[in-house]
Every structure is written in structure tokens, then in C-alpha cells.
Amino acid sequence: MRNKIFIIIYFLALVFTASSCLKDDIGEDWTSSLKGKMYAQFPNNNAQVRVIQPVATDQIVKFLVNIATDAVPTSDITVTMAFDPAAMAVFNADMQAADTSIHWVYEMYPGATFVSNTVTIKAGTRNVYAYVSLPSADTLNLNRKFMIPISITEASGGVIVAENMKTIFYKLPIANKWEGTYKMKGWIVRDPYPDYTGWYKNRTMKLATNGPNSVQMMTGLLWAGSTGSTSGVGGIGKWIITISEGSVPNPITLVDPDNAAVKLLASYPNRYDPATRTFYINVYWGGGVGIRQTIDTIVYSGPY
């Protein structure tokens, strides 16, 4: 197993999970709808995202299969699963209908296989983990959108397959080379509040893959005032940084999805240095009088 990188997707092992026929209104005892029944389902069947590392070794997606029931099963239950391209086609169609600017689709991750497409939920328990193996991500094109759609097809012992919770979708973007943990240091000027002006050093920052040539800041930064307070008096949102590799150092662009007023300072050479894996960024926002933020360096320090 040393040659495998385990990607673990943890879910809360739910004691009871509702399907479409179950009542879940606040204050209503929907568990009565489970009386004498058992439903096979995925406890969290929303679309999930797991970034895949661009490596040749196998990577494992781990997910929970659950039996929703009012009483613990008294005998073993076998649940069978399969990849579901038809469900993925519906997912793609719904996605494009919701956003007509989207002209791409998700496609099956090539070579994905179940470690076993059947799992056994033991008597006295309600759930068990299943596994899908993903090979050779190092050869995949980062511009393509990969997914594994998984559906429960059968359950033994009279267990009902919950129609609205039988399918789960895993989006599998490939990590780009800029993703990782970074250390930040820089100088903040906030006008007209000089008490909030000062240096911050060695702040840890996570940059996650946002596209083939972009990363998103996943840990917003709250800074301390010059008085030493650690309370957040302002902060950096989840900036999206896009890198152009046409020249060295690489030019960058930046947007803040939560604040369109955030701009790169045009007079500063905003850039990424691939030799030192360092971003140099100077941004401002707030108009003529407001906040100006300078980050001298965001330096790579390790994997995400």
C-alpha cells in the first residue's frame, strides 16, 4: 500500500438519513416513516470535489454507503454499485441549462475502477466504506473535467434503494503545480486608520487549484493591528490568482470573487517567480481613501 496515495473523503456516519419519502421538517419526527423499512443510500449525495494529484501512482476515493433505518439491521446487507454515465449526462445537461456560458462537460475519469463494487454492511451496523481506484493522473490534461458518477443498483435483504439518494458525483480536478501551502509576509497600509498599518510575517496560506493555470486562496487572512491585537480588523478574501507562463517571471492577474473593487496595483511588477516558487503581489481596494494592501511575498512551503 505504500505506492498508493489515499484520498479520504470523510462523511458523518448518520444514524438516520431521510430519503424522499421521509419527513424532515423541523420539529417533525420523520423517523416514524422509517418504521419497519430500510433504505440503501449515500448519506451525502451532493456533488463532491476532490482535487487529484498529478502522479502516476494509484489514488483512492473513499466514500460511505449507508442504510437508513429505524432499527439496527439484524443480518448482513450487500449493496451493489456501478458507475452511472447516464446520470452524469443528466448532471451535465442540468449544469449547462443553469449556466448557458458553460460549453464543456464532465467526463468519466479514465481507468477508474471499484476496488469492489459490492460492500457488506454487517449486522448490528448501518454503514461501511467503499473505494474507487484512480490510476495515472500524471498523464491527464488539466483542461479536461473529470468525474466519477456512482449509483447504488441493488441491495439485498429487502432493502429499498433510495431513489433520490442513490447517486453521488465526485468532481476530480487535477492539481496544478501552483497548488500548495505558502508562507506570506508583507506590509499593510489602511487609510485612514494608521493603527491598522504594519508588517505581518510568516502567515500560513493555502492555495488550491482553481483551474489549469489558476489557484484560489482558501484561507482568508485577518491581520493584527500595530497595537498587537489578534482580532480581525479587516482581511483578504478568497482571491483567485491566474498565472501566465509566456515569460519569466510569469505575469499574473487577480480577482476577488467577493469584492470586485480589489485591483492589482498597475505600477508594481505583480508576478510569479517559478525558480523560487514565489508570488509577488500588490493590491489595493477602497477607492481613493480606504485600504491599500501590499503583499511582498507568498512563498511555497509544502504540499497543500
Contacts in CASP RR format, 6 or more apart in sequence:
PFRMAT RR
TARGET T0000
AUTHOR 0000-0000-0000
METHOD contacts of the structure
MODEL  1
MRNKIFIIIYFLALVFTASSCLKDDIGEDWTSSLKGKMYAQFPNNNAQVR
VIQPVATDQIVKFLVNIATDAVPTSDITVTMAFDPAAMAVFNADMQAADT
SIHWVYEMYPGATFVSNTVTIKAGTRNVYAYVSLPSADTLNLNRKFMIPI
SITEASGGVIVAENMKTIFYKLPIANKWEGTYKMKGWIVRDPYPDYTGWY
KNRTMKLATNGPNSVQMMTGLLWAGSTGSTSGVGGIGKWIITISEGSVPN
PITLVDPDNAAVKLLASYPNRYDPATRTFYINVYWGGGVGIRQTIDTIVY
SGPY
3 57 0 8 1.000
3 58 0 8 1.000
4 57 0 8 1.000
4 58 0 8 1.000
4 59 0 8 1.000
4 60 0 8 1.000
5 53 0 8 1.000
5 55 0 8 1.000
5 57 0 8 1.000
5 58 0 8 1.000
5 59 0 8 1.000
5 60 0 8 1.000
6 59 0 8 1.000
6 60 0 8 1.000
6 62 0 8 1.000
7 50 0 8 1.000
7 52 0 8 1.000
7 59 0 8 1.000
7 60 0 8 1.000
7 61 0 8 1.000
7 62 0 8 1.000
8 62 0 8 1.000
9 48 0 8 1.000
9 50 0 8 1.000
9 61 0 8 1.000
9 62 0 8 1.000
9 63 0 8 1.000
9 170 0 8 1.000
11 43 0 8 1.000
11 44 0 8 1.000
11 63 0 8 1.000
11 64 0 8 1.000
12 43 0 8 1.000
12 44 0 8 1.000
13 43 0 8 1.000
13 64 0 8 1.000
13 66 0 8 1.000
13 126 0 8 1.000
13 127 0 8 1.000
14 43 0 8 1.000
14 66 0 8 1.000
14 68 0 8 1.000
14 126 0 8 1.000
14 127 0 8 1.000
15 126 0 8 1.000
16 31 0 8 1.000
16 34 0 8 1.000
16 68 0 8 1.000
16 69 0 8 1.000
16 70 0 8 1.000
17 39 0 8 1.000
17 41 0 8 1.000
17 43 0 8 1.000
17 66 0 8 1.000
17 68 0 8 1.000
17 165 0 8 1.000
18 24 0 8 1.000
18 30 0 8 1.000
18 33 0 8 1.000
18 68 0 8 1.000
19 39 0 8 1.000
19 41 0 8 1.000
19 68 0 8 1.000
19 162 0 8 1.000
19 163 0 8 1.000
19 164 0 8 1.000
19 165 0 8 1.000
20 162 0 8 1.000
20 163 0 8 1.000
20 164 0 8 1.000
21 33 0 8 1.000
22 30 0 8 1.000
22 33 0 8 1.000
22 34 0 8 1.000
22 68 0 8 1.000
23 29 0 8 1.000
23 30 0 8 1.000
23 32 0 8 1.000
23 33 0 8 1.000
24 30 0 8 1.000
31 70 0 8 1.000
32 70 0 8 1.000
34 68 0 8 1.000
34 69 0 8 1.000
34 70 0 8 1.000
35 70 0 8 1.000
36 69 0 8 1.000
36 70 0 8 1.000
36 71 0 8 1.000
37 69 0 8 1.000
37 70 0 8 1.000
37 160 0 8 1.000
38 67 0 8 1.000
38 68 0 8 1.000
38 69 0 8 1.000
38 73 0 8 1.000
38 77 0 8 1.000
38 158 0 8 1.000
38 159 0 8 1.000
38 160 0 8 1.000
39 67 0 8 1.000
39 68 0 8 1.000
39 69 0 8 1.000
39 159 0 8 1.000
39 160 0 8 1.000
39 161 0 8 1.000
39 162 0 8 1.000
39 165 0 8 1.000
40 65 0 8 1.000
40 66 0 8 1.000
40 67 0 8 1.000
40 77 0 8 1.000
40 79 0 8 1.000
40 152 0 8 1.000
40 155 0 8 1.000
40 159 0 8 1.000
40 160 0 8 1.000
40 161 0 8 1.000
40 162 0 8 1.000
40 166 0 8 1.000
41 65 0 8 1.000
41 66 0 8 1.000
41 67 0 8 1.000
41 68 0 8 1.000
41 152 0 8 1.000
41 161 0 8 1.000
41 162 0 8 1.000
41 165 0 8 1.000
41 166 0 8 1.000
42 63 0 8 1.000
42 64 0 8 1.000
42 65 0 8 1.000
42 66 0 8 1.000
42 150 0 8 1.000
42 152 0 8 1.000
42 165 0 8 1.000
42 166 0 8 1.000
42 167 0 8 1.000
42 168 0 8 1.000
43 64 0 8 1.000
43 66 0 8 1.000
43 127 0 8 1.000
43 165 0 8 1.000
44 64 0 8 1.000
44 168 0 8 1.000
45 164 0 8 1.000
45 165 0 8 1.000
45 166 0 8 1.000
45 167 0 8 1.000
45 168 0 8 1.000
46 168 0 8 1.000
47 91 0 8 1.000
47 168 0 8 1.000
47 169 0 8 1.000
47 170 0 8 1.000
47 171 0 8 1.000
48 168 0 8 1.000
48 169 0 8 1.000
48 170 0 8 1.000
48 171 0 8 1.000
49 170 0 8 1.000
49 171 0 8 1.000
49 173 0 8 1.000
50 61 0 8 1.000
50 170 0 8 1.000
50 171 0 8 1.000
50 172 0 8 1.000
51 172 0 8 1.000
51 173 0 8 1.000
51 174 0 8 1.000
51 175 0 8 1.000
51 179 0 8 1.000
51 208 0 8 1.000
51 209 0 8 1.000
51 304 0 8 1.000
52 59 0 8 1.000
52 134 0 8 1.000
52 137 0 8 1.000
52 146 0 8 1.000
52 172 0 8 1.000
52 173 0 8 1.000
52 174 0 8 1.000
52 175 0 8 1.000
53 59 0 8 1.000
53 137 0 8 1.000
53 174 0 8 1.000
53 175 0 8 1.000
54 137 0 8 1.000
54 138 0 8 1.000
54 140 0 8 1.000
54 142 0 8 1.000
54 174 0 8 1.000
54 175 0 8 1.000
54 176 0 8 1.000
54 177 0 8 1.000
55 137 0 8 1.000
55 138 0 8 1.000
56 136 0 8 1.000
56 137 0 8 1.000
56 138 0 8 1.000
56 139 0 8 1.000
58 133 0 8 1.000
58 134 0 8 1.000
58 135 0 8 1.000
59 133 0 8 1.000
59 134 0 8 1.000
59 137 0 8 1.000
60 115 0 8 1.000
60 131 0 8 1.000
60 132 0 8 1.000
60 133 0 8 1.000
60 134 0 8 1.000
61 131 0 8 1.000
61 132 0 8 1.000
61 134 0 8 1.000
61 148 0 8 1.000
61 170 0 8 1.000
61 172 0 8 1.000
62 129 0 8 1.000
62 130 0 8 1.000
62 131 0 8 1.000
63 129 0 8 1.000
63 130 0 8 1.000
63 131 0 8 1.000
63 132 0 8 1.000
63 150 0 8 1.000
63 168 0 8 1.000
63 170 0 8 1.000
64 127 0 8 1.000
64 128 0 8 1.000
64 129 0 8 1.000
64 130 0 8 1.000
65 79 0 8 1.000
65 81 0 8 1.000
65 119 0 8 1.000
65 121 0 8 1.000
65 127 0 8 1.000
65 128 0 8 1.000
65 129 0 8 1.000
65 130 0 8 1.000
65 152 0 8 1.000
66 126 0 8 1.000
66 127 0 8 1.000
67 73 0 8 1.000
67 77 0 8 1.000
67 121 0 8 1.000
67 126 0 8 1.000
67 127 0 8 1.000
67 155 0 8 1.000
67 159 0 8 1.000
68 126 0 8 1.000
68 162 0 8 1.000
69 126 0 8 1.000
72 123 0 8 1.000
72 124 0 8 1.000
72 125 0 8 1.000
72 126 0 8 1.000
73 121 0 8 1.000
73 123 0 8 1.000
73 124 0 8 1.000
73 125 0 8 1.000
73 126 0 8 1.000
74 123 0 8 1.000
74 124 0 8 1.000
75 123 0 8 1.000
75 157 0 8 1.000
76 120 0 8 1.000
76 121 0 8 1.000
76 122 0 8 1.000
76 123 0 8 1.000
76 156 0 8 1.000
77 120 0 8 1.000
77 121 0 8 1.000
77 155 0 8 1.000
77 156 0 8 1.000
77 157 0 8 1.000
77 159 0 8 1.000
78 118 0 8 1.000
78 119 0 8 1.000
78 120 0 8 1.000
78 121 0 8 1.000
78 155 0 8 1.000
78 156 0 8 1.000
79 118 0 8 1.000
79 119 0 8 1.000
79 120 0 8 1.000
79 121 0 8 1.000
79 152 0 8 1.000
79 154 0 8 1.000
79 155 0 8 1.000
79 156 0 8 1.000
79 159 0 8 1.000
80 117 0 8 1.000
80 118 0 8 1.000
80 152 0 8 1.000
80 153 0 8 1.000
80 154 0 8 1.000
80 155 0 8 1.000
81 114 0 8 1.000
81 117 0 8 1.000
81 118 0 8 1.000
81 119 0 8 1.000
81 130 0 8 1.000
81 150 0 8 1.000
81 151 0 8 1.000
81 152 0 8 1.000
81 153 0 8 1.000
82 117 0 8 1.000
82 150 0 8 1.000
82 151 0 8 1.000
82 153 0 8 1.000
83 108 0 8 1.000
83 112 0 8 1.000
83 148 0 8 1.000
83 149 0 8 1.000
83 150 0 8 1.000
83 151 0 8 1.000
84 149 0 8 1.000
84 150 0 8 1.000
84 151 0 8 1.000
84 167 0 8 1.000
85 108 0 8 1.000
85 149 0 8 1.000
87 149 0 8 1.000
87 151 0 8 1.000
87 167 0 8 1.000
87 169 0 8 1.000
88 106 0 8 1.000
88 107 0 8 1.000
88 108 0 8 1.000
88 147 0 8 1.000
88 149 0 8 1.000
88 169 0 8 1.000
91 106 0 8 1.000
91 147 0 8 1.000
91 149 0 8 1.000
91 169 0 8 1.000
92 105 0 8 1.000
92 106 0 8 1.000
95 102 0 8 1.000
95 105 0 8 1.000
95 106 0 8 1.000
96 102 0 8 1.000
96 103 0 8 1.000
96 105 0 8 1.000
104 145 0 8 1.000
105 145 0 8 1.000
106 145 0 8 1.000
106 146 0 8 1.000
106 147 0 8 1.000
106 169 0 8 1.000
106 171 0 8 1.000
107 144 0 8 1.000
107 145 0 8 1.000
107 146 0 8 1.000
107 147 0 8 1.000
108 146 0 8 1.000
108 147 0 8 1.000
108 148 0 8 1.000
108 149 0 8 1.000
109 134 0 8 1.000
109 146 0 8 1.000
109 147 0 8 1.000
109 148 0 8 1.000
109 172 0 8 1.000
110 140 0 8 1.000
110 146 0 8 1.000
111 134 0 8 1.000
111 135 0 8 1.000
112 132 0 8 1.000
112 133 0 8 1.000
112 134 0 8 1.000
112 135 0 8 1.000
112 148 0 8 1.000
113 132 0 8 1.000
113 133 0 8 1.000
114 130 0 8 1.000
114 131 0 8 1.000
114 132 0 8 1.000
114 133 0 8 1.000
115 130 0 8 1.000
115 131 0 8 1.000
115 132 0 8 1.000
115 133 0 8 1.000
116 130 0 8 1.000
116 131 0 8 1.000
119 128 0 8 1.000
119 129 0 8 1.000
119 130 0 8 1.000
120 128 0 8 1.000
121 127 0 8 1.000
121 128 0 8 1.000
122 128 0 8 1.000
132 148 0 8 1.000
132 150 0 8 1.000
132 170 0 8 1.000
134 148 0 8 1.000
134 172 0 8 1.000
137 174 0 8 1.000
140 146 0 8 1.000
140 174 0 8 1.000
142 173 0 8 1.000
142 174 0 8 1.000
142 176 0 8 1.000
142 211 0 8 1.000
142 212 0 8 1.000
143 212 0 8 1.000
145 171 0 8 1.000
145 173 0 8 1.000
146 171 0 8 1.000
146 172 0 8 1.000
146 173 0 8 1.000
146 174 0 8 1.000
147 169 0 8 1.000
147 170 0 8 1.000
147 171 0 8 1.000
147 172 0 8 1.000
148 169 0 8 1.000
148 170 0 8 1.000
148 172 0 8 1.000
149 167 0 8 1.000
149 168 0 8 1.000
149 169 0 8 1.000
149 170 0 8 1.000
150 167 0 8 1.000
150 168 0 8 1.000
150 169 0 8 1.000
150 170 0 8 1.000
151 166 0 8 1.000
151 167 0 8 1.000
152 161 0 8 1.000
152 162 0 8 1.000
152 166 0 8 1.000
152 167 0 8 1.000
153 161 0 8 1.000
154 161 0 8 1.000
155 161 0 8 1.000
173 209 0 8 1.000
173 211 0 8 1.000
174 209 0 8 1.000
175 209 0 8 1.000
175 304 0 8 1.000
176 209 0 8 1.000
176 211 0 8 1.000
176 212 0 8 1.000
176 213 0 8 1.000
176 214 0 8 1.000
176 215 0 8 1.000
178 207 0 8 1.000
178 209 0 8 1.000
178 214 0 8 1.000
178 215 0 8 1.000
178 241 0 8 1.000
178 243 0 8 1.000
178 272 0 8 1.000
179 207 0 8 1.000
179 208 0 8 1.000
179 209 0 8 1.000
179 215 0 8 1.000
179 304 0 8 1.000
180 206 0 8 1.000
180 207 0 8 1.000
180 208 0 8 1.000
180 215 0 8 1.000
180 300 0 8 1.000
180 302 0 8 1.000
180 303 0 8 1.000
180 304 0 8 1.000
181 204 0 8 1.000
181 205 0 8 1.000
181 206 0 8 1.000
181 207 0 8 1.000
181 300 0 8 1.000
181 301 0 8 1.000
181 302 0 8 1.000
181 303 0 8 1.000
181 304 0 8 1.000
182 204 0 8 1.000
182 205 0 8 1.000
182 206 0 8 1.000
182 207 0 8 1.000
182 279 0 8 1.000
182 298 0 8 1.000
182 299 0 8 1.000
182 300 0 8 1.000
182 301 0 8 1.000
183 202 0 8 1.000
183 203 0 8 1.000
183 204 0 8 1.000
183 205 0 8 1.000
183 298 0 8 1.000
183 299 0 8 1.000
183 301 0 8 1.000
184 200 0 8 1.000
184 202 0 8 1.000
184 203 0 8 1.000
184 204 0 8 1.000
184 205 0 8 1.000
184 221 0 8 1.000
184 295 0 8 1.000
184 297 0 8 1.000
184 298 0 8 1.000
184 299 0 8 1.000
185 199 0 8 1.000
185 200 0 8 1.000
185 201 0 8 1.000
185 202 0 8 1.000
185 203 0 8 1.000
185 295 0 8 1.000
185 296 0 8 1.000
185 297 0 8 1.000
186 199 0 8 1.000
186 200 0 8 1.000
186 201 0 8 1.000
186 294 0 8 1.000
186 295 0 8 1.000
186 296 0 8 1.000
186 297 0 8 1.000
187 198 0 8 1.000
187 199 0 8 1.000
187 294 0 8 1.000
187 296 0 8 1.000
188 196 0 8 1.000
188 197 0 8 1.000
188 198 0 8 1.000
188 199 0 8 1.000
188 200 0 8 1.000
188 223 0 8 1.000
188 293 0 8 1.000
188 294 0 8 1.000
189 197 0 8 1.000
189 198 0 8 1.000
189 291 0 8 1.000
189 292 0 8 1.000
189 293 0 8 1.000
189 294 0 8 1.000
190 196 0 8 1.000
190 197 0 8 1.000
190 233 0 8 1.000
190 234 0 8 1.000
190 290 0 8 1.000
190 291 0 8 1.000
190 292 0 8 1.000
191 289 0 8 1.000
191 290 0 8 1.000
191 291 0 8 1.000
191 292 0 8 1.000
192 289 0 8 1.000
192 290 0 8 1.000
193 233 0 8 1.000
194 226 0 8 1.000
195 225 0 8 1.000
195 226 0 8 1.000
195 227 0 8 1.000
196 223 0 8 1.000
196 225 0 8 1.000
196 226 0 8 1.000
196 233 0 8 1.000
196 234 0 8 1.000
197 225 0 8 1.000
197 226 0 8 1.000
198 225 0 8 1.000
198 226 0 8 1.000
200 221 0 8 1.000
200 223 0 8 1.000
200 224 0 8 1.000
203 221 0 8 1.000
204 219 0 8 1.000
204 301 0 8 1.000
205 217 0 8 1.000
205 219 0 8 1.000
205 220 0 8 1.000
205 221 0 8 1.000
205 298 0 8 1.000
206 217 0 8 1.000
206 218 0 8 1.000
206 219 0 8 1.000
206 304 0 8 1.000
207 215 0 8 1.000
207 216 0 8 1.000
207 217 0 8 1.000
207 218 0 8 1.000
207 241 0 8 1.000
207 298 0 8 1.000
207 304 0 8 1.000
208 215 0 8 1.000
208 216 0 8 1.000
208 218 0 8 1.000
208 304 0 8 1.000
209 215 0 8 1.000
209 216 0 8 1.000
210 216 0 8 1.000
210 240 0 8 1.000
213 242 0 8 1.000
213 243 0 8 1.000
213 244 0 8 1.000
213 245 0 8 1.000
214 240 0 8 1.000
214 241 0 8 1.000
214 242 0 8 1.000
214 243 0 8 1.000
215 240 0 8 1.000
215 241 0 8 1.000
215 243 0 8 1.000
216 238 0 8 1.000
216 239 0 8 1.000
216 240 0 8 1.000
216 241 0 8 1.000
217 236 0 8 1.000
217 237 0 8 1.000
217 238 0 8 1.000
217 239 0 8 1.000
217 240 0 8 1.000
217 241 0 8 1.000
218 238 0 8 1.000
220 235 0 8 1.000
220 236 0 8 1.000
220 237 0 8 1.000
220 238 0 8 1.000
221 235 0 8 1.000
221 236 0 8 1.000
221 237 0 8 1.000
222 231 0 8 1.000
222 232 0 8 1.000
222 233 0 8 1.000
222 234 0 8 1.000
222 235 0 8 1.000
223 232 0 8 1.000
223 233 0 8 1.000
223 234 0 8 1.000
223 235 0 8 1.000
224 230 0 8 1.000
224 231 0 8 1.000
224 232 0 8 1.000
224 233 0 8 1.000
225 233 0 8 1.000
234 291 0 8 1.000
236 293 0 8 1.000
237 256 0 8 1.000
237 258 0 8 1.000
237 259 0 8 1.000
238 256 0 8 1.000
238 257 0 8 1.000
238 258 0 8 1.000
239 254 0 8 1.000
239 255 0 8 1.000
239 256 0 8 1.000
239 262 0 8 1.000
239 283 0 8 1.000
240 254 0 8 1.000
240 255 0 8 1.000
240 256 0 8 1.000
240 257 0 8 1.000
241 252 0 8 1.000
241 253 0 8 1.000
241 254 0 8 1.000
241 279 0 8 1.000
241 281 0 8 1.000
242 252 0 8 1.000
242 253 0 8 1.000
242 254 0 8 1.000
243 250 0 8 1.000
243 251 0 8 1.000
243 252 0 8 1.000
243 272 0 8 1.000
244 250 0 8 1.000
244 251 0 8 1.000
244 252 0 8 1.000
244 253 0 8 1.000
248 273 0 8 1.000
248 274 0 8 1.000
248 275 0 8 1.000
249 269 0 8 1.000
249 271 0 8 1.000
249 272 0 8 1.000
249 273 0 8 1.000
249 274 0 8 1.000
249 280 0 8 1.000
250 271 0 8 1.000
250 272 0 8 1.000
250 273 0 8 1.000
250 274 0 8 1.000
251 270 0 8 1.000
251 271 0 8 1.000
252 264 0 8 1.000
252 270 0 8 1.000
252 271 0 8 1.000
252 272 0 8 1.000
252 279 0 8 1.000
252 281 0 8 1.000
253 264 0 8 1.000
254 262 0 8 1.000
254 264 0 8 1.000
254 270 0 8 1.000
254 281 0 8 1.000
254 283 0 8 1.000
255 262 0 8 1.000
256 262 0 8 1.000
256 285 0 8 1.000
259 285 0 8 1.000
261 285 0 8 1.000
261 286 0 8 1.000
261 287 0 8 1.000
262 283 0 8 1.000
262 284 0 8 1.000
262 285 0 8 1.000
263 283 0 8 1.000
263 284 0 8 1.000
263 285 0 8 1.000
264 270 0 8 1.000
264 281 0 8 1.000
264 282 0 8 1.000
264 283 0 8 1.000
265 282 0 8 1.000
265 283 0 8 1.000
265 284 0 8 1.000
265 292 0 8 1.000
265 294 0 8 1.000
268 280 0 8 1.000
268 282 0 8 1.000
268 294 0 8 1.000
269 280 0 8 1.000
270 280 0 8 1.000
270 281 0 8 1.000
270 282 0 8 1.000
271 279 0 8 1.000
271 280 0 8 1.000
272 278 0 8 1.000
272 279 0 8 1.000
272 280 0 8 1.000
273 279 0 8 1.000
273 280 0 8 1.000
276 299 0 8 1.000
277 299 0 8 1.000
277 300 0 8 1.000
278 297 0 8 1.000
278 298 0 8 1.000
278 299 0 8 1.000
278 300 0 8 1.000
279 295 0 8 1.000
279 297 0 8 1.000
279 298 0 8 1.000
279 299 0 8 1.000
280 295 0 8 1.000
280 296 0 8 1.000
280 297 0 8 1.000
280 298 0 8 1.000
281 295 0 8 1.000
281 298 0 8 1.000
282 293 0 8 1.000
282 294 0 8 1.000
282 295 0 8 1.000
283 293 0 8 1.000
283 294 0 8 1.000
283 295 0 8 1.000
284 291 0 8 1.000
284 292 0 8 1.000
284 293 0 8 1.000
285 291 0 8 1.000
285 292 0 8 1.000
285 293 0 8 1.000
END
